[in-house]
Amino acid sequence: MTQAVRHDSMRARNLEVVLGAVSRGGPLTRAALAELTGLTKSTVSKLVGDLVDAGLLAETGPARAGERGRPGVEVVLSGARVASLGLEINVDYLAVRVLDLTGDVRFAARRERDNRGSRPKKVLAELQALATEALTETHRLGLEVAGAVLAVSGPVGDGVLFSAPNLGWQDVRPADLLHLPVPVELDNEANLAALGELWFGDGERDFLYVSGEVGIGAGLVVNGTLFSGARGLAGELGHVVVAPDGPRCRCGGSGCLETFAGQEALLTAGNALSVPALLASLAHGDQVALAACEAAGRALGLALTSAVNLLDVDRIVLGGVFTQLYPWLSEPVSEVLSARLGGLRGTPPVLSASRLGGDAATLGAAGRVVHRVLAEPAPFLARVQEA
């Protein structure tokens, strides 16, 4: 029994090594994999065969010209079998996204919906309908969903959304209200958006991601790893106080960043009914809209100054609605960062706009499942063999 356990453990580890090598450096022949991993050719051949049979790898044509001896057949990650489901509940929309193992988007949908004050059960029922549509299309494509991750706007832990002031929710277990044929994991929207930026953005491995929506969150990535804090609650940038005597916040405090730079605050100050309307006013040089972005940018700069002093980050990525507003927010944010950090650091952090916009959280959510399968393929292979 002990020997069997050891064998299974060793096989699982070797599957990880081979699949990881192809994921990072493919396409590769079996001979190249043996040389790269240090495993024997016969072991690699058996492992590759199992991964091909399970649909995680696919064989391509002969190896590149110039290799000695008989040309080998190269293998690459396959997008034909494994899929992942990313879900998001935000204050004013619901979203789903399906990725295959190669990271390609196979389905995406977004439904605009004001979720403030709505009962969790009702919102989750609508999200389930959207997720079911995604799963139906995934099945039609011949893909099997390995898992799902749900992004929510608020601190989470052990499957509980502790508090979402902008939704009016507290101590909710969203995954329990979703009746889907795959397990659903819960995490904070900003954390998952930061992972989306890490895996699908500009390739940076150290940055602070700022998610600008109705609420404002942040995700810190250090050396390619998300920093979640001792209890997974790190990143509540929206509730950093920028003006102690400022407006009352939904969290119960006063003068939080969210009351100056959150989406609702921006629309109110800019005399606009929607983000597209605000963008149109800014593009036409409307002074009220410009002043609103100026004030929001300075408040955001103040909060980020504290974050930089505490965390010593060299790069800040503005995401969510801040991506669209970047042309008008970046200058006041940069001015505050330069003025307040120049004496201590010399050079302020690099500021940039996310290329992912509002897709970051669902990309990060679905991407987490993809990366889990790549890191631990053995459980998925076991599911395939049992099916």
C-alpha positions in Angstrom: 0.0 0.0 0.0 2.8 2.4 0.9 4.6 1.5 -2.3 1.5 2.2 -4.3 1.0 5.6 -2.6 4.6 6.5 -3.3 4.2 5.4 -7.0 1.1 7.5 -7.4 2.8 10.5 -5.7 5.8 10.2 -8.0 3.7 9.9 -11.1 1.6 13.0 -10.1 4.8 14.9 -9.6 6.3 13.8 -12.9 3.0 14.7 -14.7 3.4 18.2 -13.3 7.0 18.4 -14.4 6.2 17.4 -18.0 3.1 19.5 -18.4 4.8 22.5 -16.8 7.8 22.1 -19.2 5.5 22.1 -22.3 3.4 25.0 -20.9 6.5 27.2 -20.4 8.6 26.2 -23.4 6.5 24.1 -25.9 6.3 22.8 -28.5 8.7 20.1 -27.5 9.5 16.6 -28.6 9.6 13.7 -26.2 13.4 13.6 -26.5 13.6 17.3 -25.7 11.4 16.8 -22.7 13.5 13.9 -21.4 16.6 16.1 -21.7 14.9 19.1 -20.1 13.3 17.3 -17.2 15.9 14.7 -16.5 13.4 11.9 -16.8 14.0 8.8 -18.9 12.7 8.7 -22.4 10.4 5.8 -21.6 8.9 7.6 -18.6 8.4 10.8 -20.6 6.8 8.8 -23.5 4.3 7.2 -21.0 3.5 10.5 -19.3 3.0 12.3 -22.6 0.8 9.5 -23.8 -1.4 9.9 -20.7 -1.6 13.7 -21.1 -2.5 13.4 -24.8 -5.2 10.8 -24.0 -6.6 13.1 -21.3 -6.7 16.0 -23.8 -4.2 18.2 -22.0 -1.5 17.9 -24.7 -1.8 17.5 -28.4 0.7 16.2 -31.0 1.8 18.5 -33.8 3.9 17.9 -36.9 7.5 16.8 -37.0 10.1 18.7 -35.0 11.9 21.7 -36.3 14.4 21.3 -39.1 18.0 20.9 -38.0 17.5 18.3 -35.2 19.7 15.3 -35.5 18.3 11.8 -36.2 14.8 10.9 -37.0 12.4 13.8 -36.5 10.3 13.5 -33.4 6.7 14.6 -33.0 6.3 17.7 -30.9 3.6 18.2 -28.3 1.9 21.4 -27.2 -0.8 22.4 -24.8 -4.2 21.4 -26.1 -7.3 23.7 -26.0 -9.6 20.9 -27.2 -10.6 19.3 -23.9 -10.1 21.3 -20.6 -12.0 24.5 -19.8 -12.4 26.8 -16.8 -15.3 29.1 -15.8 -14.8 32.6 -14.5 -17.7 34.4 -12.9 -18.2 37.9 -11.5 -20.8 39.7 -9.5 -20.1 43.4 -9.5 -22.2 46.3 -8.3 -23.7 47.1 -11.8 -23.1 43.9 -13.9 -22.8 40.2 -14.0 -20.2 38.5 -16.2 -19.0 35.0 -17.2 -15.9 33.8 -19.2 -14.7 30.4 -20.3 -11.0 29.8 -21.1 -9.5 26.6 -22.5 -6.1 25.3 -21.2 -4.2 27.5 -23.6 -5.8 30.6 -22.2 -8.0 31.3 -25.2 -11.4 32.7 -24.6 -14.1 30.3 -25.7 -17.2 32.1 -24.4 -17.8 35.5 -22.7 -21.0 37.3 -21.7 -21.8 40.3 -19.6 -25.2 41.5 -18.3 -25.7 45.0 -17.1 -27.7 44.9 -13.9 -27.9 47.2 -10.8 -27.3 44.7 -8.0 -27.5 47.2 -5.2 -30.1 46.3 -2.6 -31.0 43.0 -4.5 -31.3 39.9 -2.5 -28.3 37.6 -3.0 -30.6 34.7 -4.0 -32.1 36.7 -6.8 -28.7 37.9 -8.1 -27.2 34.5 -7.9 -30.2 33.0 -9.8 -29.5 35.4 -12.7 -25.8 34.6 -12.6 -26.6 30.9 -12.7 -28.6 31.4 -15.8 -25.7 33.2 -17.4 -23.3 30.4 -16.2 -25.6 27.7 -17.6 -25.5 29.4 -21.0 -21.7 29.3 -20.8 -21.6 25.7 -19.8 -24.0 24.7 -22.6 -21.8 26.3 -25.1 -18.7 24.8 -23.5 -20.3 21.3 -23.8 -21.2 22.0 -27.4 -17.5 22.7 -28.1 -16.5 19.4 -26.6 -14.8 21.0 -23.5 -15.0 19.8 -20.0 -15.0 22.5 -17.2 -12.4 21.6 -14.6 -13.7 24.2 -12.1 -15.1 27.7 -11.5 -14.1 30.7 -9.6 -16.5 33.6 -8.6 -15.2 37.1 -8.2 -17.1 39.4 -5.7 -16.6 42.9 -4.6 -15.7 42.6 -0.9 -13.4 40.8 1.5 -13.9 37.0 1.5 -12.7 34.0 3.5 -13.7 30.3 3.7 -16.3 30.8 1.1 -18.0 33.7 2.9 -18.4 37.2 1.5 -18.0 39.0 4.8 -19.1 42.4 3.7 -20.1 44.2 0.4 -21.3 47.6 1.5 -22.1 48.7 -2.1 -24.3 45.6 -2.6 -25.8 45.8 0.9 -24.7 42.2 1.5 -23.1 40.8 4.7 -22.0 37.2 5.6 -23.2 35.6 2.4 -22.1 32.3 0.9 -22.6 33.0 -2.8 -21.3 29.6 -4.0 -23.9 27.8 -1.9 -26.7 29.6 -3.9 -25.2 28.6 -7.2 -26.3 25.1 -8.4 -23.7 24.3 -11.0 -22.3 20.9 -11.9 -18.7 22.1 -11.0 -17.2 23.2 -7.7 -17.2 27.0 -7.3 -14.5 28.8 -5.4 -14.9 32.4 -4.1 -12.4 35.3 -4.1 -12.2 39.1 -4.1 -12.7 40.8 -7.4 -9.6 43.0 -7.2 -7.4 40.0 -6.3 -8.6 38.1 -9.3 -8.3 41.1 -11.5 -4.6 41.4 -10.4 -4.1 37.8 -11.4 -5.7 38.5 -14.7 -3.3 41.3 -15.2 -0.4 39.0 -14.2 -1.3 36.2 -16.6 -2.9 38.1 -19.5 -1.5 41.6 -19.2 1.9 43.1 -19.9 4.0 40.3 -18.3 5.1 42.3 -15.3 5.6 40.2 -12.1 5.6 43.0 -9.5 2.9 45.6 -9.3 -0.1 47.0 -7.4 -3.3 46.6 -9.4 -6.1 49.1 -8.6 -9.6 48.2 -9.6 -11.8 51.2 -10.1 -15.5 50.4 -10.1 -18.3 51.6 -7.8 -16.0 50.4 -5.1 -12.2 50.6 -5.3 -10.0 47.6 -4.5 -6.4 46.6 -5.0 -4.4 43.5 -5.5 -0.7 43.2 -4.8 1.5 40.9 -6.9 5.0 40.2 -5.7 7.4 38.1 -7.8 4.5 36.7 -9.7 2.5 35.7 -6.6 -0.6 37.4 -5.2 -0.2 38.7 -1.7 -3.5 38.2 0.1 -2.6 39.2 3.7 -2.8 37.1 6.9 -6.6 36.5 6.5 -7.0 37.1 2.7 -8.3 40.7 3.4 -5.5 42.7 1.9 -6.2 45.4 -0.8 -9.2 47.4 0.6 -7.7 50.6 -1.0 -11.2 52.2 -1.4 -11.4 52.6 2.4 -8.1 54.3 2.9 -8.9 57.7 4.4 -7.8 60.6 2.2 -9.8 63.3 4.1 -10.8 62.6 7.7 -13.6 65.2 7.6 -14.8 64.0 4.2 -18.2 62.5 3.2 -19.7 59.6 5.0 -18.8 56.2 3.3 -21.0 53.1 3.1 -18.5 51.2 5.2 -19.4 53.5 8.2 -16.3 55.6 8.0 -15.7 59.1 6.6 -13.5 60.5 3.9 -12.6 57.1 2.3 -11.0 57.2 -1.2 -14.2 55.6 -2.5 -16.2 58.7 -1.7 -13.9 60.8 -3.9 -12.8 58.5 -6.7 -15.4 55.7 -6.8 -17.6 55.4 -9.9 -20.6 56.9 -8.2 -18.6 59.8 -6.8 -17.1 60.6 -10.1 -20.5 60.5 -11.9 -22.1 62.8 -9.3 -19.2 65.3 -9.3 -19.0 65.2 -13.2 -22.8 65.7 -13.6 -23.0 62.5 -15.7 -25.6 59.7 -15.6 -23.2 57.0 -16.8 -19.5 56.3 -17.5 -20.0 56.7 -21.3 -21.7 60.0 -20.7 -18.8 61.1 -18.5 -16.3 60.0 -21.1 -18.2 62.0 -23.8 -18.1 65.1 -21.5 -14.4 64.7 -20.9 -13.7 64.3 -24.6 -15.6 67.5 -25.3 -13.6 69.4 -22.6 -16.5 69.9 -20.2 -15.0 71.8 -17.3 -17.3 70.1 -14.7 -16.2 66.6 -15.8 -12.6 67.7 -16.0 -12.7 69.1 -12.5 -14.3 65.9 -11.2 -11.5 63.7 -12.7 -8.8 66.2 -11.4 -10.2 65.9 -7.8 -10.6 62.1 -8.1 -7.1 61.7 -9.4 -5.6 63.7 -6.6 -7.5 61.7 -4.0 -6.3 58.5 -5.7 -2.8 59.8 -5.7 -3.0 60.5 -1.9 -4.1 56.9 -1.2 -1.5 55.4 -3.5 1.2 57.5 -1.8 0.4 55.7 1.4 0.4 52.3 -0.4 3.8 53.0 -2.0 5.3 54.1 1.3 4.1 51.0 3.0 4.7 48.4 0.2 7.6 50.0 -1.8 6.0 49.1 -5.2 7.6 50.2 -8.4 4.6 49.8 -10.7 0.9 50.7 -10.4 -1.7 49.5 -12.9 -5.1 51.2 -13.0 -7.9 48.9 -14.0 -11.7 48.7 -14.2 -13.3 52.1 -15.1 -10.0 53.8 -14.3 -8.7 52.3 -17.6 -11.1 54.3 -19.6 -10.5 57.4 -17.5 -6.8 57.0 -17.5 -6.1 59.9 -20.0 -7.7 62.3 -17.5 -6.7 60.6 -14.2 -3.1 59.8 -14.9 -1.7 63.4 -14.7 -3.2 64.4 -11.3 -2.3 61.0 -9.9 1.3 61.3 -11.2 1.6 64.8 -9.9 0.6 63.8 -6.4 2.9 60.8 -6.4 5.9 62.8 -7.7 5.3 65.6 -5.1 4.9 63.3 -2.2 7.4 60.6 -3.0 10.1 62.4 -4.9 12.1 63.4 -1.8 12.1 59.9 -0.3 12.3 57.6 -3.4 13.7 59.9 -6.1 11.5 58.3 -8.7 7.8 57.6 -8.3 6.4 54.3 -9.4 5.5 53.7 -13.1 1.8 54.3 -13.7 0.0 52.5 -16.5 -3.5 51.6 -17.6 -4.5 47.9 -17.7 -5.1 46.5 -21.2 -7.8 44.2 -19.9 -10.2 46.8 -18.7 -13.4 45.3 -17.2 -12.4 41.8 -18.3 -9.6 41.4 -15.8 -11.5 39.8 -13.0 -13.2 37.0 -15.0 -9.9 36.4 -16.8 -8.2 36.0 -13.4 -11.0 33.8 -12.1 -10.9 31.4 -15.1 -7.1 31.6 -15.3 -6.8 30.4 -11.7 -8.5 27.1 -12.7 -6.3 26.8 -15.7 -3.1 27.3 -13.7 -4.3 24.8 -11.1 -4.7 22.1 -13.8 -1.3 22.9 -15.2 0.2 22.8 -11.7 -1.6 19.6 -10.7 -2.8 17.6 -13.7 -3.2 14.3 -11.8 -6.7 15.0 -10.3 -8.1 15.9 -13.7 -6.6 12.8 -15.3 -8.2 10.7 -12.6 -11.6 12.3 -13.4 -11.1 11.6 -17.1 -10.3 8.0 -16.4 -13.3 7.5 -14.1 -15.7 9.1 -16.6 
